[in-house]
Amino acid sequence: MKTVTLKSFVIFSLLALLIFGVSVNSFAASAAEHDALASQFENLAKEMHTKVDELSHKSRSSYFGRNARRKKSRVTNKIRKYEKAATEYAEKAAYHHQLAAEQSKLNSIANKNQINLSPNL
């Protein structure tokens, strides 16, 4: 009974290590991928700012009446929505820049350690 429990524990431990190793490697992204994501988010933020600029000219209408007020409120709501999206995209870009910097730092440390561990010829 003791050997069966020991064998099952060893098998379970190896399986858990294998799954953990595969999951960590599959979700790890390189610094280049993070830089690409950051540039995509920066481009999206620029597009949102462009839309805000376009809509800000529309909100300065000289119409009068109830329809003009509705139109103006719709435009200001869109502007608010685009500004919020632009700030979210800018935050995501900054986050991915940070991850890329950390990843490149870890890669340089790993390469330095690999060079130090190689046998001297």
Phi and psi in radians as a Rosetta constraint file:
Dihedral C 1 N 2 CA 2 C 2 CIRCULARHARMONIC -1.172 0.35
Dihedral N 2 CA 2 C 2 N 3 CIRCULARHARMONIC -0.669 0.35
Dihedral C 2 N 3 CA 3 C 3 CIRCULARHARMONIC -1.235 0.35
Dihedral N 3 CA 3 C 3 N 4 CIRCULARHARMONIC -0.592 0.35
Dihedral C 3 N 4 CA 4 C 4 CIRCULARHARMONIC -1.159 0.35
Dihedral N 4 CA 4 C 4 N 5 CIRCULARHARMONIC -0.728 0.35
Dihedral C 4 N 5 CA 5 C 5 CIRCULARHARMONIC -1.150 0.35
Dihedral N 5 CA 5 C 5 N 6 CIRCULARHARMONIC -0.726 0.35
Dihedral C 5 N 6 CA 6 C 6 CIRCULARHARMONIC -1.129 0.35
Dihedral N 6 CA 6 C 6 N 7 CIRCULARHARMONIC -0.764 0.35
Dihedral C 6 N 7 CA 7 C 7 CIRCULARHARMONIC -1.125 0.35
Dihedral N 7 CA 7 C 7 N 8 CIRCULARHARMONIC -0.754 0.35
Dihedral C 7 N 8 CA 8 C 8 CIRCULARHARMONIC -1.155 0.35
Dihedral N 8 CA 8 C 8 N 9 CIRCULARHARMONIC -0.635 0.35
Dihedral C 8 N 9 CA 9 C 9 CIRCULARHARMONIC -1.137 0.35
Dihedral N 9 CA 9 C 9 N 10 CIRCULARHARMONIC -0.741 0.35
Dihedral C 9 N 10 CA 10 C 10 CIRCULARHARMONIC -1.127 0.35
Dihedral N 10 CA 10 C 10 N 11 CIRCULARHARMONIC -0.770 0.35
Dihedral C 10 N 11 CA 11 C 11 CIRCULARHARMONIC -1.114 0.35
Dihedral N 11 CA 11 C 11 N 12 CIRCULARHARMONIC -0.760 0.35
Dihedral C 11 N 12 CA 12 C 12 CIRCULARHARMONIC -1.097 0.35
Dihedral N 12 CA 12 C 12 N 13 CIRCULARHARMONIC -0.719 0.35
Dihedral C 12 N 13 CA 13 C 13 CIRCULARHARMONIC -1.125 0.35
Dihedral N 13 CA 13 C 13 N 14 CIRCULARHARMONIC -0.779 0.35
Dihedral C 13 N 14 CA 14 C 14 CIRCULARHARMONIC -1.119 0.35
Dihedral N 14 CA 14 C 14 N 15 CIRCULARHARMONIC -0.703 0.35
Dihedral C 14 N 15 CA 15 C 15 CIRCULARHARMONIC -1.118 0.35
Dihedral N 15 CA 15 C 15 N 16 CIRCULARHARMONIC -0.737 0.35
Dihedral C 15 N 16 CA 16 C 16 CIRCULARHARMONIC -1.120 0.35
Dihedral N 16 CA 16 C 16 N 17 CIRCULARHARMONIC -0.733 0.35
Dihedral C 16 N 17 CA 17 C 17 CIRCULARHARMONIC -1.124 0.35
Dihedral N 17 CA 17 C 17 N 18 CIRCULARHARMONIC -0.696 0.35
Dihedral C 17 N 18 CA 18 C 18 CIRCULARHARMONIC -1.115 0.35
Dihedral N 18 CA 18 C 18 N 19 CIRCULARHARMONIC -0.806 0.35
Dihedral C 18 N 19 CA 19 C 19 CIRCULARHARMONIC -1.123 0.35
Dihedral N 19 CA 19 C 19 N 20 CIRCULARHARMONIC -0.737 0.35
Dihedral C 19 N 20 CA 20 C 20 CIRCULARHARMONIC -1.131 0.35
Dihedral N 20 CA 20 C 20 N 21 CIRCULARHARMONIC -0.743 0.35
Dihedral C 20 N 21 CA 21 C 21 CIRCULARHARMONIC -1.121 0.35
Dihedral N 21 CA 21 C 21 N 22 CIRCULARHARMONIC -0.710 0.35
Dihedral C 21 N 22 CA 22 C 22 CIRCULARHARMONIC -1.194 0.35
Dihedral N 22 CA 22 C 22 N 23 CIRCULARHARMONIC -0.738 0.35
Dihedral C 22 N 23 CA 23 C 23 CIRCULARHARMONIC -1.182 0.35
Dihedral N 23 CA 23 C 23 N 24 CIRCULARHARMONIC -0.655 0.35
Dihedral C 23 N 24 CA 24 C 24 CIRCULARHARMONIC -1.179 0.35
Dihedral N 24 CA 24 C 24 N 25 CIRCULARHARMONIC -0.752 0.35
Dihedral C 24 N 25 CA 25 C 25 CIRCULARHARMONIC -1.213 0.35
Dihedral N 25 CA 25 C 25 N 26 CIRCULARHARMONIC -0.578 0.35
Dihedral C 25 N 26 CA 26 C 26 CIRCULARHARMONIC -1.314 0.35
Dihedral N 26 CA 26 C 26 N 27 CIRCULARHARMONIC -0.472 0.35
Dihedral C 26 N 27 CA 27 C 27 CIRCULARHARMONIC -1.669 0.35
Dihedral N 27 CA 27 C 27 N 28 CIRCULARHARMONIC -0.169 0.35
Dihedral C 27 N 28 CA 28 C 28 CIRCULARHARMONIC -1.324 0.35
Dihedral N 28 CA 28 C 28 N 29 CIRCULARHARMONIC 2.269 0.35
Dihedral C 28 N 29 CA 29 C 29 CIRCULARHARMONIC -1.928 0.35
Dihedral N 29 CA 29 C 29 N 30 CIRCULARHARMONIC 2.635 0.35
Dihedral C 29 N 30 CA 30 C 30 CIRCULARHARMONIC -1.423 0.35
Dihedral N 30 CA 30 C 30 N 31 CIRCULARHARMONIC 2.953 0.35
Dihedral C 30 N 31 CA 31 C 31 CIRCULARHARMONIC -1.135 0.35
Dihedral N 31 CA 31 C 31 N 32 CIRCULARHARMONIC -0.607 0.35
Dihedral C 31 N 32 CA 32 C 32 CIRCULARHARMONIC -1.139 0.35
Dihedral N 32 CA 32 C 32 N 33 CIRCULARHARMONIC -0.667 0.35
Dihedral C 32 N 33 CA 33 C 33 CIRCULARHARMONIC -1.150 0.35
Dihedral N 33 CA 33 C 33 N 34 CIRCULARHARMONIC -0.677 0.35
Dihedral C 33 N 34 CA 34 C 34 CIRCULARHARMONIC -1.198 0.35
Dihedral N 34 CA 34 C 34 N 35 CIRCULARHARMONIC -0.659 0.35
Dihedral C 34 N 35 CA 35 C 35 CIRCULARHARMONIC -1.122 0.35
Dihedral N 35 CA 35 C 35 N 36 CIRCULARHARMONIC -0.690 0.35
Dihedral C 35 N 36 CA 36 C 36 CIRCULARHARMONIC -1.122 0.35
Dihedral N 36 CA 36 C 36 N 37 CIRCULARHARMONIC -0.752 0.35
Dihedral C 36 N 37 CA 37 C 37 CIRCULARHARMONIC -1.102 0.35
Dihedral N 37 CA 37 C 37 N 38 CIRCULARHARMONIC -0.718 0.35
Dihedral C 37 N 38 CA 38 C 38 CIRCULARHARMONIC -1.099 0.35
Dihedral N 38 CA 38 C 38 N 39 CIRCULARHARMONIC -0.720 0.35
Dihedral C 38 N 39 CA 39 C 39 CIRCULARHARMONIC -1.189 0.35
Dihedral N 39 CA 39 C 39 N 40 CIRCULARHARMONIC -0.608 0.35
Dihedral C 39 N 40 CA 40 C 40 CIRCULARHARMONIC -1.102 0.35
Dihedral N 40 CA 40 C 40 N 41 CIRCULARHARMONIC -0.782 0.35
Dihedral C 40 N 41 CA 41 C 41 CIRCULARHARMONIC -1.160 0.35
Dihedral N 41 CA 41 C 41 N 42 CIRCULARHARMONIC -0.612 0.35
Dihedral C 41 N 42 CA 42 C 42 CIRCULARHARMONIC -1.136 0.35
Dihedral N 42 CA 42 C 42 N 43 CIRCULARHARMONIC -0.712 0.35
Dihedral C 42 N 43 CA 43 C 43 CIRCULARHARMONIC -1.119 0.35
Dihedral N 43 CA 43 C 43 N 44 CIRCULARHARMONIC -0.703 0.35
Dihedral C 43 N 44 CA 44 C 44 CIRCULARHARMONIC -1.115 0.35
Dihedral N 44 CA 44 C 44 N 45 CIRCULARHARMONIC -0.689 0.35
Dihedral C 44 N 45 CA 45 C 45 CIRCULARHARMONIC -1.123 0.35
Dihedral N 45 CA 45 C 45 N 46 CIRCULARHARMONIC -0.689 0.35
Dihedral C 45 N 46 CA 46 C 46 CIRCULARHARMONIC -1.127 0.35
Dihedral N 46 CA 46 C 46 N 47 CIRCULARHARMONIC -0.685 0.35
Dihedral C 46 N 47 CA 47 C 47 CIRCULARHARMONIC -1.097 0.35
Dihedral N 47 CA 47 C 47 N 48 CIRCULARHARMONIC -0.711 0.35
Dihedral C 47 N 48 CA 48 C 48 CIRCULARHARMONIC -1.128 0.35
Dihedral N 48 CA 48 C 48 N 49 CIRCULARHARMONIC -0.694 0.35
Dihedral C 48 N 49 CA 49 C 49 CIRCULARHARMONIC -1.154 0.35
Dihedral N 49 CA 49 C 49 N 50 CIRCULARHARMONIC -0.620 0.35
Dihedral C 49 N 50 CA 50 C 50 CIRCULARHARMONIC -1.122 0.35
Dihedral N 50 CA 50 C 50 N 51 CIRCULARHARMONIC -0.747 0.35
Dihedral C 50 N 51 CA 51 C 51 CIRCULARHARMONIC -1.108 0.35
Dihedral N 51 CA 51 C 51 N 52 CIRCULARHARMONIC -0.662 0.35
Dihedral C 51 N 52 CA 52 C 52 CIRCULARHARMONIC -1.102 0.35
Dihedral N 52 CA 52 C 52 N 53 CIRCULARHARMONIC -0.752 0.35
Dihedral C 52 N 53 CA 53 C 53 CIRCULARHARMONIC -1.092 0.35
Dihedral N 53 CA 53 C 53 N 54 CIRCULARHARMONIC -0.723 0.35
Dihedral C 53 N 54 CA 54 C 54 CIRCULARHARMONIC -1.123 0.35
Dihedral N 54 CA 54 C 54 N 55 CIRCULARHARMONIC -0.760 0.35
Dihedral C 54 N 55 CA 55 C 55 CIRCULARHARMONIC -1.283 0.35
Dihedral N 55 CA 55 C 55 N 56 CIRCULARHARMONIC -0.480 0.35
Dihedral C 55 N 56 CA 56 C 56 CIRCULARHARMONIC -1.160 0.35
Dihedral N 56 CA 56 C 56 N 57 CIRCULARHARMONIC -0.489 0.35
Dihedral C 56 N 57 CA 57 C 57 CIRCULARHARMONIC -1.288 0.35
Dihedral N 57 CA 57 C 57 N 58 CIRCULARHARMONIC -0.541 0.35
Dihedral C 57 N 58 CA 58 C 58 CIRCULARHARMONIC -1.262 0.35
Dihedral N 58 CA 58 C 58 N 59 CIRCULARHARMONIC -0.523 0.35
Dihedral C 58 N 59 CA 59 C 59 CIRCULARHARMONIC -1.266 0.35
Dihedral N 59 CA 59 C 59 N 60 CIRCULARHARMONIC -0.225 0.35
Dihedral C 59 N 60 CA 60 C 60 CIRCULARHARMONIC -1.626 0.35
Dihedral N 60 CA 60 C 60 N 61 CIRCULARHARMONIC 0.901 0.35
Dihedral C 60 N 61 CA 61 C 61 CIRCULARHARMONIC -1.483 0.35
Dihedral N 61 CA 61 C 61 N 62 CIRCULARHARMONIC 2.711 0.35
Dihedral C 61 N 62 CA 62 C 62 CIRCULARHARMONIC -1.831 0.35
Dihedral N 62 CA 62 C 62 N 63 CIRCULARHARMONIC 0.386 0.35
Dihedral C 62 N 63 CA 63 C 63 CIRCULARHARMONIC -1.311 0.35
Dihedral N 63 CA 63 C 63 N 64 CIRCULARHARMONIC 2.716 0.35
Dihedral C 63 N 64 CA 64 C 64 CIRCULARHARMONIC -2.107 0.35
Dihedral N 64 CA 64 C 64 N 65 CIRCULARHARMONIC 2.784 0.35
Dihedral C 64 N 65 CA 65 C 65 CIRCULARHARMONIC 1.820 0.35
Dihedral N 65 CA 65 C 65 N 66 CIRCULARHARMONIC -3.102 0.35
Dihedral C 65 N 66 CA 66 C 66 CIRCULARHARMONIC -1.178 0.35
Dihedral N 66 CA 66 C 66 N 67 CIRCULARHARMONIC -0.722 0.35
Dihedral C 66 N 67 CA 67 C 67 CIRCULARHARMONIC -1.112 0.35
Dihedral N 67 CA 67 C 67 N 68 CIRCULARHARMONIC -0.647 0.35
Dihedral C 67 N 68 CA 68 C 68 CIRCULARHARMONIC -1.143 0.35
Dihedral N 68 CA 68 C 68 N 69 CIRCULARHARMONIC -0.713 0.35
Dihedral C 68 N 69 CA 69 C 69 CIRCULARHARMONIC -1.120 0.35
Dihedral N 69 CA 69 C 69 N 70 CIRCULARHARMONIC -0.708 0.35
Dihedral C 69 N 70 CA 70 C 70 CIRCULARHARMONIC -1.106 0.35
Dihedral N 70 CA 70 C 70 N 71 CIRCULARHARMONIC -0.784 0.35
Dihedral C 70 N 71 CA 71 C 71 CIRCULARHARMONIC -1.071 0.35
Dihedral N 71 CA 71 C 71 N 72 CIRCULARHARMONIC -0.759 0.35
Dihedral C 71 N 72 CA 72 C 72 CIRCULARHARMONIC -1.126 0.35
Dihedral N 72 CA 72 C 72 N 73 CIRCULARHARMONIC -0.691 0.35
Dihedral C 72 N 73 CA 73 C 73 CIRCULARHARMONIC -1.210 0.35
Dihedral N 73 CA 73 C 73 N 74 CIRCULARHARMONIC -0.631 0.35
Dihedral C 73 N 74 CA 74 C 74 CIRCULARHARMONIC -1.123 0.35
Dihedral N 74 CA 74 C 74 N 75 CIRCULARHARMONIC -0.727 0.35
Dihedral C 74 N 75 CA 75 C 75 CIRCULARHARMONIC -1.153 0.35
Dihedral N 75 CA 75 C 75 N 76 CIRCULARHARMONIC -0.751 0.35
Dihedral C 75 N 76 CA 76 C 76 CIRCULARHARMONIC -1.155 0.35
Dihedral N 76 CA 76 C 76 N 77 CIRCULARHARMONIC -0.593 0.35
Dihedral C 76 N 77 CA 77 C 77 CIRCULARHARMONIC -1.164 0.35
Dihedral N 77 CA 77 C 77 N 78 CIRCULARHARMONIC -0.702 0.35
Dihedral C 77 N 78 CA 78 C 78 CIRCULARHARMONIC -1.125 0.35
Dihedral N 78 CA 78 C 78 N 79 CIRCULARHARMONIC -0.716 0.35
Dihedral C 78 N 79 CA 79 C 79 CIRCULARHARMONIC -1.053 0.35
Dihedral N 79 CA 79 C 79 N 80 CIRCULARHARMONIC -0.789 0.35
Dihedral C 79 N 80 CA 80 C 80 CIRCULARHARMONIC -1.067 0.35
Dihedral N 80 CA 80 C 80 N 81 CIRCULARHARMONIC -0.733 0.35
Dihedral C 80 N 81 CA 81 C 81 CIRCULARHARMONIC -1.131 0.35
Dihedral N 81 CA 81 C 81 N 82 CIRCULARHARMONIC -0.752 0.35
Dihedral C 81 N 82 CA 82 C 82 CIRCULARHARMONIC -1.187 0.35
Dihedral N 82 CA 82 C 82 N 83 CIRCULARHARMONIC -0.644 0.35
Dihedral C 82 N 83 CA 83 C 83 CIRCULARHARMONIC -1.145 0.35
Dihedral N 83 CA 83 C 83 N 84 CIRCULARHARMONIC -0.688 0.35
Dihedral C 83 N 84 CA 84 C 84 CIRCULARHARMONIC -1.136 0.35
Dihedral N 84 CA 84 C 84 N 85 CIRCULARHARMONIC -0.745 0.35
Dihedral C 84 N 85 CA 85 C 85 CIRCULARHARMONIC -1.120 0.35
Dihedral N 85 CA 85 C 85 N 86 CIRCULARHARMONIC -0.680 0.35
Dihedral C 85 N 86 CA 86 C 86 CIRCULARHARMONIC -1.112 0.35
Dihedral N 86 CA 86 C 86 N 87 CIRCULARHARMONIC -0.721 0.35
Dihedral C 86 N 87 CA 87 C 87 CIRCULARHARMONIC -1.187 0.35
Dihedral N 87 CA 87 C 87 N 88 CIRCULARHARMONIC -0.646 0.35
Dihedral C 87 N 88 CA 88 C 88 CIRCULARHARMONIC -1.131 0.35
Dihedral N 88 CA 88 C 88 N 89 CIRCULARHARMONIC -0.742 0.35
Dihedral C 88 N 89 CA 89 C 89 CIRCULARHARMONIC -1.142 0.35
Dihedral N 89 CA 89 C 89 N 90 CIRCULARHARMONIC -0.658 0.35
Dihedral C 89 N 90 CA 90 C 90 CIRCULARHARMONIC -1.151 0.35
Dihedral N 90 CA 90 C 90 N 91 CIRCULARHARMONIC -0.676 0.35
Dihedral C 90 N 91 CA 91 C 91 CIRCULARHARMONIC -1.148 0.35
Dihedral N 91 CA 91 C 91 N 92 CIRCULARHARMONIC -0.719 0.35
Dihedral C 91 N 92 CA 92 C 92 CIRCULARHARMONIC -1.139 0.35
Dihedral N 92 CA 92 C 92 N 93 CIRCULARHARMONIC -0.654 0.35
Dihedral C 92 N 93 CA 93 C 93 CIRCULARHARMONIC -1.127 0.35
Dihedral N 93 CA 93 C 93 N 94 CIRCULARHARMONIC -0.755 0.35
Dihedral C 93 N 94 CA 94 C 94 CIRCULARHARMONIC -1.102 0.35
Dihedral N 94 CA 94 C 94 N 95 CIRCULARHARMONIC -0.692 0.35
Dihedral C 94 N 95 CA 95 C 95 CIRCULARHARMONIC -1.089 0.35
Dihedral N 95 CA 95 C 95 N 96 CIRCULARHARMONIC -0.779 0.35
Dihedral C 95 N 96 CA 96 C 96 CIRCULARHARMONIC -1.243 0.35
Dihedral N 96 CA 96 C 96 N 97 CIRCULARHARMONIC -0.530 0.35
Dihedral C 96 N 97 CA 97 C 97 CIRCULARHARMONIC -1.117 0.35
Dihedral N 97 CA 97 C 97 N 98 CIRCULARHARMONIC -0.705 0.35
Dihedral C 97 N 98 CA 98 C 98 CIRCULARHARMONIC -1.125 0.35
Dihedral N 98 CA 98 C 98 N 99 CIRCULARHARMONIC -0.766 0.35
Dihedral C 98 N 99 CA 99 C 99 CIRCULARHARMONIC -1.116 0.35
Dihedral N 99 CA 99 C 99 N 100 CIRCULARHARMONIC -0.661 0.35
Dihedral C 99 N 100 CA 100 C 100 CIRCULARHARMONIC -1.135 0.35
Dihedral N 100 CA 100 C 100 N 101 CIRCULARHARMONIC -0.707 0.35
Dihedral C 100 N 101 CA 101 C 101 CIRCULARHARMONIC -1.133 0.35
Dihedral N 101 CA 101 C 101 N 102 CIRCULARHARMONIC -0.751 0.35
Dihedral C 101 N 102 CA 102 C 102 CIRCULARHARMONIC -1.124 0.35
Dihedral N 102 CA 102 C 102 N 103 CIRCULARHARMONIC -0.709 0.35
Dihedral C 102 N 103 CA 103 C 103 CIRCULARHARMONIC -1.140 0.35
Dihedral N 103 CA 103 C 103 N 104 CIRCULARHARMONIC -0.745 0.35
Dihedral C 103 N 104 CA 104 C 104 CIRCULARHARMONIC -1.184 0.35
Dihedral N 104 CA 104 C 104 N 105 CIRCULARHARMONIC -0.603 0.35
Dihedral C 104 N 105 CA 105 C 105 CIRCULARHARMONIC -1.147 0.35
Dihedral N 105 CA 105 C 105 N 106 CIRCULARHARMONIC -0.757 0.35
Dihedral C 105 N 106 CA 106 C 106 CIRCULARHARMONIC -1.135 0.35
Dihedral N 106 CA 106 C 106 N 107 CIRCULARHARMONIC -0.669 0.35
Dihedral C 106 N 107 CA 107 C 107 CIRCULARHARMONIC -1.148 0.35
Dihedral N 107 CA 107 C 107 N 108 CIRCULARHARMONIC -0.696 0.35
Dihedral C 107 N 108 CA 108 C 108 CIRCULARHARMONIC -1.182 0.35
Dihedral N 108 CA 108 C 108 N 109 CIRCULARHARMONIC -0.652 0.35
Dihedral C 108 N 109 CA 109 C 109 CIRCULARHARMONIC -1.169 0.35
Dihedral N 109 CA 109 C 109 N 110 CIRCULARHARMONIC -0.715 0.35
Dihedral C 109 N 110 CA 110 C 110 CIRCULARHARMONIC -1.132 0.35
Dihedral N 110 CA 110 C 110 N 111 CIRCULARHARMONIC -0.711 0.35
Dihedral C 110 N 111 CA 111 C 111 CIRCULARHARMONIC -1.167 0.35
Dihedral N 111 CA 111 C 111 N 112 CIRCULARHARMONIC -0.668 0.35
Dihedral C 111 N 112 CA 112 C 112 CIRCULARHARMONIC -1.141 0.35
Dihedral N 112 CA 112 C 112 N 113 CIRCULARHARMONIC -0.742 0.35
Dihedral C 112 N 113 CA 113 C 113 CIRCULARHARMONIC -1.166 0.35
Dihedral N 113 CA 113 C 113 N 114 CIRCULARHARMONIC -0.631 0.35
Dihedral C 113 N 114 CA 114 C 114 CIRCULARHARMONIC -1.173 0.35
Dihedral N 114 CA 114 C 114 N 115 CIRCULARHARMONIC -0.663 0.35
Dihedral C 114 N 115 CA 115 C 115 CIRCULARHARMONIC -1.191 0.35
Dihedral N 115 CA 115 C 115 N 116 CIRCULARHARMONIC -0.694 0.35
Dihedral C 115 N 116 CA 116 C 116 CIRCULARHARMONIC -1.213 0.35
Dihedral N 116 CA 116 C 116 N 117 CIRCULARHARMONIC -0.504 0.35
Dihedral C 116 N 117 CA 117 C 117 CIRCULARHARMONIC -1.487 0.35
Dihedral N 117 CA 117 C 117 N 118 CIRCULARHARMONIC -0.263 0.35
Dihedral C 117 N 118 CA 118 C 118 CIRCULARHARMONIC -1.232 0.35
Dihedral N 118 CA 118 C 118 N 119 CIRCULARHARMONIC 2.542 0.35
Dihedral C 118 N 119 CA 119 C 119 CIRCULARHARMONIC -1.185 0.35
Dihedral N 119 CA 119 C 119 N 120 CIRCULARHARMONIC 2.472 0.35
Dihedral C 119 N 120 CA 120 C 120 CIRCULARHARMONIC -1.335 0.35
Dihedral N 120 CA 120 C 120 N 121 CIRCULARHARMONIC 2.269 0.35
